[in-house]
Amino acid sequence: HSALVWFRRDLRTHDHTALYHALRGARRVFCAFVFDREILDALPDRRDRRVEFIHAAVAELAQGLDALARTAGGAGGGLIVRHGRADGIIPQLARELGVAQVFANRDYEPAAIARDRRVAERLAADGVGFADFKDQVIFERDEVLTQAGQPFRVFTPYRNAWLRKLDGFHLQSYPVEKYAARLAAPPAGHALPDLAALGFEATNLSELRLPPGMSGGRRLCAEFRARIDRYREARDFPAVKGVSYLSPHLRFGTVSVRELAAFAWHRGGVGAETWLSELIWRDFFHMILWHHPHVADAAFRPECDRIRWDDAPELFAAWCEGRTGYPIVDAAMRQLEQTGYMHNRLRMIAASFLTKDLGIDWRLGERHFAAKLLDYDLAANNGGWQWAASTGCDAQPYFRIFNPVAQSQKFDAQGRFIRRYLPELAQVPDRFIHAPWTMGGLDQQAARARIGQDYPAPVVDHAAARERTLARFAAIKG
Ligand code: FAD
């Protein structure tokens, strides 16, 4: 019999769980990707780097599948690409192709779970099976539990249990090459639509140093392997090339998380161990979302839904547009706008600033990041926001309030990152770069950075905002 593999956030031809299982079990295997209107229509902007990133990855995937089939001695494979609602197209495609089963890798987002359930039901009505697999994380759902058999709510004990459970078996890759001759060529008429046909326009993606597709993922991996030993010291400094920049590739599965985790695990040393911890955070937030889907629109801790956030549209706009008067926050927000990426340290600073300094509901910030981040992932983004807002599963209670000036002094001491994104502050001396409003009039003139004219005055006073935040949280304690 034949089978259909439905690609979603796993746009690669190697170490692919669903593809492996389909190839092992069926005589002929078709592969498909759907540009899902349900997802595309919800995007706020017709210029969206993610659509372009996926488009490039899908083109490479189609070629890669064909090459894979030929190398294995088959007649050639490829990818059926369709455009419409996935929950209708997949069952229809299964009927057209006459497959006995559809294979996919699991997605843990509530909307994806609901979609997959609809698809499975429609397939079942036609007598077609639906099989899904773990692929995008190392451990999922109930695989790592407390001794009492409960899901963890705090990261560190989760990480320890995760590491205890890890062994070579869980990191083994799925050798799709072995049966790749069974890949079937797509029927005619399934070519890749161009961006315009999808209703989108080109972005500046090609100007960024973020190569898409499997080839881009490979390149970034190779670069990062040479830096991983220094990860622990370098990872907190946004002006330094310390982190991997692999998040969009992990998001869309153009790299294999098993391969990356295996590399870090075998490498050992503090750099690789620290980096492996970041992959464990990724598993952790997916696990949290799976067990607590309410976090998608409510606080992880229910009492935190009683917090009275401020309604401050002007302050929110200043934050989004990078004109809060706090250079580290503004540079971070401009990095997001210009590149679709923001360094992790800056995500924490920007999120803390929105919730703790401006007193604005974390959900607004979360939504803004969701619209802009190339690596946007519901589980990680929500987890990061709830961590910063102190509404989430965090051992530290609400009194963690970042001081944006102190953070800036510590992690961008010479203001190199700030100056990269705020050219108006290029000539401000190092000692004022973190708080330019403390410059006297003459210094402002000399630096051509007049506060209130060339660069905004701070929109809030941090010390006063801190007191308001403590009161805001104290109010829900009783
Ligand atoms: P590296 O430091 O090289 O880390 C390697 C990988 O580990 C990352 O690619 C990512 O997949 C994973 N990872 C690292 N840190 C975390 C974390 N805290 N939680 C979950 N996974 C992590 N990450 C996303 O992938 N998508 C998001 O939408 C997202 N939103 C965030 C929002 C906020 C407010 C915060 C504080 C963090 C968010 N993160 C998100 C986590 C983290 O900032 C990014 O994963 C990281 O900056 C990506 O850069 P990198 O690949 O160079 O990271």
Boltz pocket constraint, residues with backbone or C-beta under 6 A from the ligand:
constraints:
  - pocket:
      binder: B
      contacts: [[A, 235], [A, 243], [A, 244], [A, 245], [A, 246], [A, 247], [A, 248], [A, 250], [A, 251], [A, 275], [A, 278], [A, 279], [A, 281], [A, 282], [A, 283], [A, 285], [A, 342], [A, 343], [A, 344], [A, 345], [A, 347], [A, 348], [A, 351], [A, 369], [A, 373], [A, 375], [A, 376], [A, 377], [A, 378], [A, 380], [A, 381], [A, 382], [A, 383], [A, 384], [A, 385], [A, 388]]
      max_distance: 6.0
